[in-house]
């Protein structure tokens, strides 16, 4: 739960649009405390369909390109600097 709380703390003051968190069908998707924390902070949950890896293709591709084009080979910086 701590990583979720830390993430919400970071994004709550800078996110100007609806925040969405996407995951597979892991334990956290139905964990009451996880779900309630997201609802309380107005974070929308998105989940892959069971046995449908194609649901993640678009986001995996996006983050792969982002890492290749922007991040790899660069010095690690804070969230604000990034």
Backbone as JSON Lines, residues from 0, in Angstrom:
{"i":0,"aa":"X","n":[0.82,-1.2,0.0],"ca":[0.0,0.0,0.0],"c":[0.86,1.26,0.0]}
{"i":1,"aa":"X","n":[2.03,1.19,0.57],"ca":[2.87,2.38,0.65],"c":[3.23,2.93,-0.73]}
{"i":2,"aa":"X","n":[3.62,2.08,-1.71],"ca":[3.9,2.63,-3.05],"c":[2.69,3.34,-3.66]}
{"i":3,"aa":"X","n":[1.49,2.81,-3.43],"ca":[0.29,3.48,-3.93],"c":[0.11,4.84,-3.27]}
{"i":4,"aa":"X","n":[0.26,4.88,-1.98],"ca":[0.12,6.16,-1.25],"c":[1.16,7.17,-1.73]}
{"i":5,"aa":"X","n":[2.39,6.73,-1.92],"ca":[3.44,7.62,-2.4],"c":[3.13,8.15,-3.8]}
{"i":6,"aa":"X","n":[2.62,7.28,-4.65],"ca":[2.27,7.68,-6.01],"c":[1.15,8.7,-6.01]}
{"i":7,"aa":"X","n":[0.13,8.45,-5.22],"ca":[-0.99,9.39,-5.13],"c":[-0.51,10.74,-4.61]}
{"i":8,"aa":"X","n":[0.38,10.73,-3.66],"ca":[0.92,11.97,-3.1],"c":[1.64,12.77,-4.19]}
{"i":9,"aa":"X","n":[2.37,12.08,-5.05],"ca":[3.12,12.74,-6.14],"c":[2.17,13.33,-7.18]}
{"i":10,"aa":"X","n":[1.17,12.55,-7.58],"ca":[0.33,12.99,-8.7],"c":[-0.84,13.9,-8.31]}
{"i":11,"aa":"X","n":[-1.21,13.92,-7.04],"ca":[-2.44,14.64,-6.68],"c":[-2.36,16.14,-6.95]}
{"i":12,"aa":"X","n":[-1.18,16.71,-6.93],"ca":[-1.06,18.15,-7.16],"c":[-0.68,18.5,-8.59]}
{"i":13,"aa":"X","n":[-0.35,17.51,-9.41],"ca":[0.09,17.84,-10.76],"c":[-0.78,17.24,-11.85]}
{"i":14,"aa":"X","n":[-1.63,16.29,-11.52],"ca":[-2.48,15.68,-12.54],"c":[-3.67,16.61,-12.83]}
{"i":15,"aa":"X","n":[-3.79,17.04,-14.08],"ca":[-4.87,17.96,-14.43],"c":[-6.07,17.23,-15.05]}
{"i":16,"aa":"X","n":[-5.88,15.98,-15.42],"ca":[-6.95,15.19,-16.0],"c":[-7.22,13.98,-15.13]}
{"i":17,"aa":"X","n":[-8.23,13.22,-15.5],"ca":[-8.56,12.01,-14.74],"c":[-7.35,11.08,-14.7]}
{"i":18,"aa":"X","n":[-7.03,10.59,-13.53],"ca":[-5.92,9.67,-13.36],"c":[-6.43,8.24,-13.45]}
{"i":19,"aa":"X","n":[-5.74,7.42,-14.24],"ca":[-6.11,6.03,-14.41],"c":[-4.93,5.15,-14.05]}
{"i":20,"aa":"X","n":[-5.18,4.08,-13.33],"ca":[-4.15,3.1,-13.03],"c":[-4.57,1.79,-13.68]}
{"i":21,"aa":"X","n":[-3.68,1.23,-14.48],"ca":[-3.98,0.0,-15.21],"c":[-3.19,-1.15,-14.62]}
{"i":22,"aa":"X","n":[-3.83,-2.29,-14.49],"ca":[-3.13,-3.45,-13.94],"c":[-3.68,-4.73,-14.56]}
{"i":23,"aa":"X","n":[-2.98,-5.8,-14.28],"ca":[-3.52,-7.1,-14.66],"c":[-4.55,-7.49,-13.59]}
{"i":24,"aa":"X","n":[-4.95,-8.73,-13.55],"ca":[-5.95,-9.14,-12.56],"c":[-5.29,-9.65,-11.28]}
{"i":25,"aa":"X","n":[-4.3,-8.94,-10.82],"ca":[-3.59,-9.32,-9.6],"c":[-4.42,-9.08,-8.35]}
{"i":26,"aa":"X","n":[-3.87,-9.46,-7.21],"ca":[-4.57,-9.37,-5.93],"c":[-5.02,-7.96,-5.62]}
{"i":27,"aa":"X","n":[-4.23,-6.97,-5.99],"ca":[-4.51,-5.6,-5.59],"c":[-5.77,-5.05,-6.25]}
{"i":28,"aa":"X","n":[-6.15,-5.61,-7.39],"ca":[-7.31,-5.06,-8.09],"c":[-8.59,-5.21,-7.27]}
{"i":29,"aa":"X","n":[-8.68,-6.27,-6.48],"ca":[-9.88,-6.47,-5.67],"c":[-9.63,-6.28,-4.17]}
{"i":30,"aa":"X","n":[-8.43,-5.95,-3.8],"ca":[-8.09,-5.72,-2.39],"c":[-8.85,-4.48,-1.9]}
{"i":31,"aa":"X","n":[-9.66,-4.64,-0.84],"ca":[-10.54,-3.56,-0.37],"c":[-9.8,-2.26,-0.08]}
{"i":32,"aa":"X","n":[-8.69,-2.37,0.61],"ca":[-7.96,-1.16,0.98],"c":[-7.42,-0.45,-0.26]}
{"i":33,"aa":"X","n":[-6.93,-1.24,-1.23],"ca":[-6.42,-0.69,-2.5],"c":[-7.55,0.04,-3.23]}
{"i":34,"aa":"X","n":[-8.69,-0.63,-3.4],"ca":[-9.83,-0.08,-4.11],"c":[-10.34,1.18,-3.42]}
{"i":35,"aa":"X","n":[-10.48,1.14,-2.11],"ca":[-10.97,2.3,-1.36],"c":[-10.02,3.49,-1.45]}
{"i":36,"aa":"X","n":[-8.73,3.22,-1.41],"ca":[-7.73,4.3,-1.52],"c":[-7.85,4.98,-2.88]}
{"i":37,"aa":"X","n":[-8.02,4.18,-3.94],"ca":[-8.18,4.76,-5.27],"c":[-9.45,5.58,-5.37]}
{"i":38,"aa":"X","n":[-10.55,5.04,-4.88],"ca":[-11.83,5.76,-4.93],"c":[-11.74,7.08,-4.17]}
{"i":39,"aa":"X","n":[-11.17,7.02,-2.98],"ca":[-11.05,8.21,-2.13],"c":[-10.26,9.31,-2.83]}
{"i":40,"aa":"X","n":[-9.29,8.92,-3.65],"ca":[-8.44,9.88,-4.34],"c":[-8.84,10.09,-5.8]}
{"i":41,"aa":"X","n":[-10.02,9.63,-6.16],"ca":[-10.59,9.78,-7.5],"c":[-9.66,9.27,-8.6]}
{"i":42,"aa":"X","n":[-9.11,8.09,-8.38],"ca":[-8.27,7.42,-9.38],"c":[-9.1,6.3,-9.99]}
{"i":43,"aa":"X","n":[-9.18,6.27,-11.31],"ca":[-9.97,5.29,-12.04],"c":[-9.16,4.01,-12.23]}
{"i":44,"aa":"X","n":[-9.79,2.87,-12.0],"ca":[-9.12,1.58,-12.19],"c":[-9.41,1.03,-13.58]}
{"i":45,"aa":"X","n":[-8.36,0.51,-14.22],"ca":[-8.49,-0.16,-15.49],"c":[-7.82,-1.52,-15.34]}
{"i":46,"aa":"X","n":[-8.43,-2.55,-15.9],"ca":[-7.88,-3.9,-15.73],"c":[-7.94,-4.67,-17.03]}
{"i":47,"aa":"X","n":[-6.91,-5.46,-17.27],"ca":[-6.89,-6.34,-18.43],"c":[-7.95,-7.43,-18.26]}
{"i":48,"aa":"X","n":[-8.46,-7.88,-19.38],"ca":[-9.38,-9.02,-19.33],"c":[-8.57,-10.28,-19.1]}
{"i":49,"aa":"X","n":[-9.17,-11.25,-18.5],"ca":[-8.5,-12.5,-18.18],"c":[-7.98,-13.18,-19.46]}
{"i":50,"aa":"X","n":[-6.72,-13.59,-19.42],"ca":[-6.06,-14.3,-20.52],"c":[-6.07,-13.52,-21.82]}
{"i":51,"aa":"X","n":[-6.01,-12.2,-21.73],"ca":[-6.01,-11.36,-22.93],"c":[-4.85,-10.38,-22.86]}
{"i":52,"aa":"X","n":[-3.67,-10.86,-23.17],"ca":[-2.48,-10.01,-23.07],"c":[-2.53,-8.85,-24.05]}
{"i":53,"aa":"X","n":[-3.36,-8.95,-25.09],"ca":[-3.46,-7.86,-26.07],"c":[-3.98,-6.57,-25.43]}
{"i":54,"aa":"X","n":[-4.64,-6.66,-24.29],"ca":[-5.13,-5.46,-23.61],"c":[-3.99,-4.53,-23.21]}
{"i":55,"aa":"X","n":[-2.83,-5.09,-22.97],"ca":[-1.7,-4.28,-22.51],"c":[-0.78,-3.82,-23.64]}
{"i":56,"aa":"X","n":[-1.02,-4.26,-24.83],"ca":[-0.11,-3.99,-25.94],"c":[0.12,-2.5,-26.15]}
{"i":57,"aa":"X","n":[-0.93,-1.72,-26.18],"ca":[-0.78,-0.29,-26.45],"c":[0.08,0.4,-25.41]}
{"i":58,"aa":"X","n":[-0.19,0.15,-24.13],"ca":[0.58,0.8,-23.08],"c":[2.01,0.28,-23.01]}
{"i":59,"aa":"X","n":[2.19,-1.02,-23.18],"ca":[3.55,-1.58,-23.17],"c":[4.36,-0.98,-24.31]}
{"i":60,"aa":"X","n":[3.75,-0.83,-25.48],"ca":[4.43,-0.23,-26.62],"c":[4.78,1.23,-26.33]}
{"i":61,"aa":"X","n":[3.83,1.97,-25.8],"ca":[4.07,3.38,-25.48],"c":[5.25,3.54,-24.52]}
{"i":62,"aa":"X","n":[5.23,2.79,-23.42],"ca":[6.3,2.94,-22.44],"c":[7.63,2.43,-22.97]}
{"i":63,"aa":"X","n":[7.61,1.42,-23.84],"ca":[8.84,0.95,-24.47],"c":[9.48,2.04,-25.31]}
{"i":64,"aa":"X","n":[8.66,2.71,-26.11],"ca":[9.17,3.8,-26.96],"c":[9.63,4.97,-26.1]}
{"i":65,"aa":"X","n":[8.85,5.3,-25.07],"ca":[9.24,6.4,-24.17],"c":[10.61,6.14,-23.57]}
{"i":66,"aa":"X","n":[10.84,4.94,-23.09],"ca":[12.13,4.6,-22.5],"c":[13.25,4.69,-23.52]}
{"i":67,"aa":"X","n":[13.02,4.19,-24.73],"ca":[14.05,4.22,-25.76],"c":[14.38,5.64,-26.19]}
{"i":68,"aa":"X","n":[13.37,6.44,-26.42],"ca":[13.56,7.77,-26.99],"c":[13.99,8.83,-25.98]}
{"i":69,"aa":"X","n":[13.55,8.7,-24.77],"ca":[13.77,9.78,-23.81],"c":[14.67,9.39,-22.65]}
{"i":70,"aa":"X","n":[14.51,8.22,-22.13],"ca":[15.05,7.92,-20.82],"c":[16.39,7.2,-20.83]}
{"i":71,"aa":"X","n":[16.56,6.19,-21.68],"ca":[17.79,5.39,-21.64],"c":[19.02,6.26,-21.9]}
{"i":72,"aa":"X","n":[20.03,6.04,-21.13],"ca":[21.27,6.77,-21.29],"c":[21.29,8.12,-20.6]}
{"i":73,"aa":"X","n":[20.21,8.49,-19.99],"ca":[20.14,9.77,-19.3],"c":[20.38,9.59,-17.8]}
{"i":74,"aa":"X","n":[20.85,10.63,-17.19],"ca":[21.06,10.62,-15.75],"c":[19.7,10.55,-15.05]}
{"i":75,"aa":"X","n":[19.61,9.79,-13.96],"ca":[18.36,9.7,-13.21],"c":[18.05,11.04,-12.57]}
{"i":76,"aa":"X","n":[16.8,11.48,-12.71],"ca":[16.38,12.76,-12.15],"c":[15.09,12.57,-11.35]}
{"i":77,"aa":"X","n":[14.7,13.61,-10.65],"ca":[13.46,13.53,-9.88],"c":[12.26,13.56,-10.82]}
{"i":78,"aa":"X","n":[11.1,13.26,-10.28],"ca":[9.86,13.27,-11.04],"c":[9.61,14.66,-11.64]}
{"i":79,"aa":"X","n":[9.82,15.69,-10.84],"ca":[9.57,17.07,-11.29],"c":[10.5,17.44,-12.45]}
{"i":80,"aa":"X","n":[11.78,17.05,-12.36],"ca":[12.72,17.36,-13.44],"c":[12.38,16.59,-14.71]}
{"i":81,"aa":"X","n":[11.93,15.35,-14.55],"ca":[11.6,14.53,-15.71],"c":[10.47,15.15,-16.48]}
